[in-house]
Amino acid sequence: MARGGTLQRIGWTRGQGCGELAEMLSPLEAIRIEGDIRTVAIEERLDALVSRRLTSFDLVPGLAPQDFDPDSIDHVTAAVGDGPHSPFAVDVAARLASVMDVPVEALSVFRSRDDRARVDERLTRLVAEIPAMSGRSLFGETAVRLVESIAPTSLLVVGAPGGSWFQRQIYGEGHRLRVAAPAGVVMVRSAPRRCFHVVGDARTSVVGSQMSVADARQVAGVPVLAVADGGVLVGIVRTAGLRDATPGAVMEDVMEPPVSVGLEEPVEAVGEVAEFFEGGPVPVVDGAGRIIGVAPPDG
C-alpha cells in the first residue's frame, strides 16, 4: 500500500484541479501525461496518478480532485473508514495540509458504544506517525454526519468507493458523492508498490546463453546469474555450481529454468523468490520476458 512518504513522482492528466493537486503533492516537478498512461507510469516510475476521475487503472495509486480550490481551503480532513484506502487518505491529507500550512485531522463515525472502541483504535493507529494530525470520532447513524461536522473551508480526502458500510453511506449510485464537502473533495485509491519502482541496473548479473563457464567464473559477482538471449530471460545459473562445471561448457548447458518477477507485480513478489536467489538481485521482466533490470532481494 502506498504511503505518503513514497509520493515523489506524480503524474497527472487533463482535468480541473489535477495539475494543481499533482504539483502540491510532488516534491519534484509533476509529470503531465499526454500519451499512454501505463507506459508513462512505468518509464517514469510514477508513485501516483492524479486524474479527473478514478478508473480501473490501478498500476499506481490514484487521486481524483472534485471542486479542488486551494485558495479557499484552511483545513484538511481525512475521512477514515475500515476500507483499504483509509491509510492512504490519511497520508495524502497530511501531505496537503503540510504544503498549505493548515490544520489536519482524521475523522470517523461510530454507530454504537461498542463500535466506538474499534473506531478510536483505528484512528489512533493511523495518526500515530503523523504528529501534526489529530484524530476525532463522532456518533452518527450515517457517515453523512462526518461531512456535516467539518468546517466550511475544509477539504475532504476520502478513500475510493468500496463495500464497507462507511463507503456505502458516503457514496451513492455510480460512485458519486451523496453529499458535497464544503471546500472540495480529493478521492484516493491506494495500490501496492510495483517492481518497476525498485528495478535497478542488470548488467552485472546477466550473462548470455553462449558465454563459457570459464568466462562466467570471471564476471560472476552475485550468487545467481540471469541468462538471457536477445534480452529475453531464458534461465539462471548458480555461481557456486560454476566451480564444478566443465570450463568449455556454455551457460545454455548448465542453466536452470528461469525465475523472475514481472515489471508490474507488487514489490512483495520479490520477497517470495528472494531465497531462491540466495540474497542476490532478482531479475525483473516485462510482458515479453525481456529483462528490464533487477530488484534488490529486500524489495
Legacy VTK file of the C-alpha trace (Angstrom):
# vtk DataFile Version 3.0
C-alpha trace
ASCII
DATASET POLYDATA
POINTS 299 float
0.000 0.000 0.000
1.318 3.364 -0.954
2.133 5.719 1.928
2.623 9.477 1.825
6.393 9.181 2.203
6.658 7.382 -1.139
4.964 10.183 -3.092
7.880 11.602 -5.036
6.985 11.328 -8.723
3.414 12.310 -9.522
1.809 12.165 -12.953
-1.366 13.973 -13.929
-3.865 14.035 -16.745
-6.123 16.785 -18.027
-8.918 17.794 -15.675
-9.925 20.620 -13.361
-7.547 20.826 -10.404
-5.427 17.856 -11.487
-2.276 19.818 -12.281
-2.539 21.900 -9.122
-3.028 18.866 -6.900
-0.126 16.998 -8.532
2.223 19.959 -8.097
1.285 20.283 -4.434
1.870 16.596 -3.704
5.137 16.121 -5.593
8.452 17.459 -4.242
9.720 17.098 -7.819
8.221 18.538 -10.986
4.887 16.833 -11.631
4.682 14.991 -14.952
1.947 15.902 -17.448
0.741 12.707 -19.154
-0.363 13.001 -22.761
0.393 9.520 -24.106
-0.335 6.026 -22.843
-0.734 6.202 -19.057
0.617 2.706 -18.414
3.769 3.341 -20.452
4.466 6.660 -18.743
3.789 5.209 -15.296
6.443 2.527 -15.824
9.018 4.639 -17.660
8.787 7.485 -15.153
8.330 5.170 -12.156
5.336 7.168 -11.038
4.305 6.944 -7.395
0.758 8.157 -8.065
-1.585 9.404 -10.776
-3.878 12.412 -10.458
-6.769 12.262 -12.902
-10.225 13.722 -13.417
-11.825 10.563 -12.026
-10.738 7.212 -10.689
-10.932 4.449 -13.273
-9.956 0.777 -13.339
-6.290 1.762 -13.784
-4.555 0.527 -10.617
-0.893 0.250 -11.592
-0.159 3.144 -9.226
-2.235 4.851 -6.514
-4.845 7.250 -7.857
-6.217 10.621 -6.790
-9.180 12.491 -8.250
-9.970 16.078 -7.188
-13.509 17.443 -7.233
-14.064 21.199 -6.902
-10.476 21.486 -5.662
-9.648 25.127 -4.880
-6.518 25.545 -2.696
-7.203 29.257 -2.167
-10.435 28.503 -0.306
-9.040 25.786 1.975
-7.869 26.435 5.523
-8.333 22.920 6.938
-7.960 19.330 5.687
-9.994 16.343 6.885
-9.274 12.691 6.112
-12.420 10.572 6.245
-11.443 7.294 7.891
-13.420 4.093 7.458
-12.451 0.442 7.654
-11.636 0.113 3.946
-8.175 -0.454 2.442
-7.719 3.119 1.215
-8.025 4.946 4.545
-4.271 4.863 5.361
-3.525 6.471 2.008
-6.252 9.082 2.583
-4.627 9.969 5.913
-1.189 10.318 4.319
-2.451 12.445 1.431
-4.366 14.700 3.809
-1.265 15.166 5.955
0.891 15.991 2.913
-1.588 18.548 1.582
-2.046 20.184 4.979
1.718 20.477 5.363
2.095 22.125 1.949
-0.741 24.560 2.619
0.298 25.061 6.261
-3.207 24.410 7.605
-4.549 22.122 10.372
-5.382 18.495 9.557
-7.432 15.810 11.252
-8.639 12.271 10.684
-12.338 11.868 11.307
-14.514 8.785 11.606
-18.054 7.866 12.623
-19.232 5.261 15.130
-22.796 3.970 15.423
-22.779 2.473 18.914
-20.768 2.437 22.147
-19.311 -0.948 21.238
-18.349 0.350 17.811
-16.596 3.397 19.238
-13.698 1.455 20.791
-12.885 -0.130 17.441
-13.158 3.179 15.581
-10.960 5.021 18.111
-8.318 2.293 17.987
-8.167 2.553 14.193
-7.861 6.336 14.333
-5.073 6.172 16.899
-3.142 3.688 14.786
-3.470 5.712 11.582
-2.351 9.049 13.031
0.371 7.639 15.311
3.200 8.511 12.907
1.844 11.939 11.967
2.373 14.303 14.935
0.565 17.212 13.296
-2.639 15.216 12.755
-5.373 14.772 15.347
-7.996 12.041 15.347
-11.662 12.533 16.149
-14.641 10.205 16.210
-18.275 11.180 16.451
-21.572 9.414 16.758
-23.791 9.208 13.719
-26.340 6.862 12.197
-24.861 7.588 8.775
-21.417 8.621 7.527
-23.003 11.780 6.116
-22.744 13.023 9.700
-18.996 13.205 9.149
-19.300 15.627 6.255
-21.832 17.727 8.124
-19.390 18.125 11.019
-16.386 19.509 9.164
-15.544 23.169 8.757
-16.996 25.055 5.759
-13.479 25.639 4.430
-12.211 22.083 4.926
-11.002 19.893 2.092
-12.233 16.300 2.448
-9.850 13.467 1.499
-11.678 10.150 1.258
-10.952 6.629 0.051
-12.475 5.288 -3.152
-15.868 3.587 -3.054
-15.831 0.088 -1.629
-18.064 -2.432 0.022
-17.861 -1.204 3.622
-20.733 0.424 5.469
-18.767 3.665 5.621
-18.226 3.819 1.887
-21.798 2.820 1.055
-23.005 5.694 3.208
-20.672 8.305 1.691
-21.171 7.290 -1.937
-24.373 6.894 -3.864
-25.204 5.295 -7.180
-22.473 5.441 -9.784
-19.750 6.178 -7.216
-20.852 9.799 -6.837
-20.702 11.610 -3.544
-24.152 11.762 -1.995
-23.168 14.916 -0.156
-20.957 17.793 -1.187
-17.983 18.592 1.035
-17.820 22.343 1.686
-14.394 23.042 0.151
-13.981 20.192 -2.297
-13.014 16.531 -2.253
-9.934 14.524 -3.141
-10.879 10.905 -3.731
-7.971 8.461 -3.347
-7.273 4.810 -4.039
-4.151 3.021 -2.823
-2.215 0.421 -4.795
0.699 -1.884 -3.995
4.201 -0.682 -4.794
5.304 -2.349 -8.042
8.569 -3.921 -9.115
9.254 -1.130 -11.609
9.598 1.232 -8.638
12.686 -0.608 -7.351
14.244 -2.066 -10.506
17.953 -1.331 -10.998
20.774 -1.959 -13.475
21.017 -5.620 -14.531
24.358 -5.521 -16.378
26.465 -7.101 -13.633
24.118 -10.028 -13.054
23.141 -11.090 -16.581
25.133 -13.276 -18.970
24.487 -14.596 -22.464
23.459 -18.178 -23.087
26.623 -18.831 -25.137
29.088 -17.425 -22.596
31.566 -20.068 -21.494
31.711 -21.332 -17.948
35.318 -20.123 -17.744
34.313 -16.551 -18.671
31.280 -16.626 -16.384
33.506 -17.517 -13.432
35.452 -14.319 -14.061
32.476 -11.967 -14.222
30.111 -13.539 -11.679
29.571 -11.165 -8.799
26.218 -12.377 -7.481
25.056 -15.772 -6.165
22.699 -16.399 -9.089
23.257 -15.170 -12.655
20.403 -14.494 -15.067
20.888 -15.946 -18.544
19.441 -14.045 -21.495
19.182 -14.442 -25.259
18.431 -11.253 -27.144
17.454 -9.630 -23.862
14.925 -12.359 -23.046
15.417 -14.318 -19.818
15.968 -17.989 -20.692
17.457 -19.426 -17.492
19.507 -18.916 -14.351
22.911 -20.248 -13.268
24.171 -20.557 -9.688
27.651 -19.128 -9.274
28.575 -21.871 -6.797
27.767 -24.505 -9.422
30.200 -22.978 -11.916
33.151 -24.316 -9.908
32.280 -27.913 -10.811
31.160 -27.267 -14.386
33.306 -28.049 -17.417
35.205 -24.838 -18.326
34.433 -25.230 -22.024
30.685 -25.608 -21.471
28.383 -22.643 -22.069
25.620 -21.205 -19.925
22.966 -22.914 -22.025
24.432 -26.264 -20.964
24.360 -25.642 -17.211
21.426 -23.281 -16.645
18.224 -23.987 -14.723
14.739 -22.856 -15.828
14.203 -19.077 -15.483
12.747 -17.495 -12.361
11.786 -13.819 -12.227
9.171 -11.269 -11.214
7.050 -9.186 -13.552
7.576 -5.459 -14.004
4.039 -4.705 -12.843
3.885 -7.164 -9.953
3.772 -5.823 -6.392
7.164 -5.462 -4.703
6.106 -8.209 -2.287
6.576 -10.688 -5.150
10.343 -10.111 -4.906
10.362 -11.410 -1.342
8.561 -14.565 -2.437
11.510 -15.626 -4.640
14.372 -13.875 -2.815
15.511 -17.053 -1.054
15.855 -18.755 -4.436
18.394 -16.083 -5.439
20.434 -16.584 -2.246
20.388 -12.937 -1.249
21.276 -11.642 -4.720
19.225 -9.420 -7.055
16.042 -10.782 -8.620
15.501 -10.421 -12.404
12.570 -8.215 -13.418
10.967 -8.896 -16.807
8.338 -7.230 -18.962
5.367 -8.956 -20.573
7.559 -10.380 -23.353
10.066 -11.885 -20.905
12.737 -9.269 -21.587
14.969 -8.404 -18.644
14.319 -4.784 -17.709
16.560 -4.803 -14.650
16.886 -6.391 -11.237
15.237 -5.793 -7.870
17.060 -5.927 -4.535
16.074 -9.049 -2.545
14.524 -6.954 0.234
12.331 -5.039 -2.245
LINES 1 300
299 0 1 2 3 4 5 6 7 8 9 10 11 12 13 14 15 16 17 18 19 20 21 22 23 24 25 26 27 28 29 30 31 32 33 34 35 36 37 38 39 40 41 42 43 44 45 46 47 48 49 50 51 52 53 54 55 56 57 58 59 60 61 62 63 64 65 66 67 68 69 70 71 72 73 74 75 76 77 78 79 80 81 82 83 84 85 86 87 88 89 90 91 92 93 94 95 96 97 98 99 100 101 102 103 104 105 106 107 108 109 110 111 112 113 114 115 116 117 118 119 120 121 122 123 124 125 126 127 128 129 130 131 132 133 134 135 136 137 138 139 140 141 142 143 144 145 146 147 148 149 150 151 152 153 154 155 156 157 158 159 160 161 162 163 164 165 166 167 168 169 170 171 172 173 174 175 176 177 178 179 180 181 182 183 184 185 186 187 188 189 190 191 192 193 194 195 196 197 198 199 200 201 202 203 204 205 206 207 208 209 210 211 212 213 214 215 216 217 218 219 220 221 222 223 224 225 226 227 228 229 230 231 232 233 234 235 236 237 238 239 240 241 242 243 244 245 246 247 248 249 250 251 252 253 254 255 256 257 258 259 260 261 262 263 264 265 266 267 268 269 270 271 272 273 274 275 276 277 278 279 280 281 282 283 284 285 286 287 288 289 290 291 292 293 294 295 296 297 298
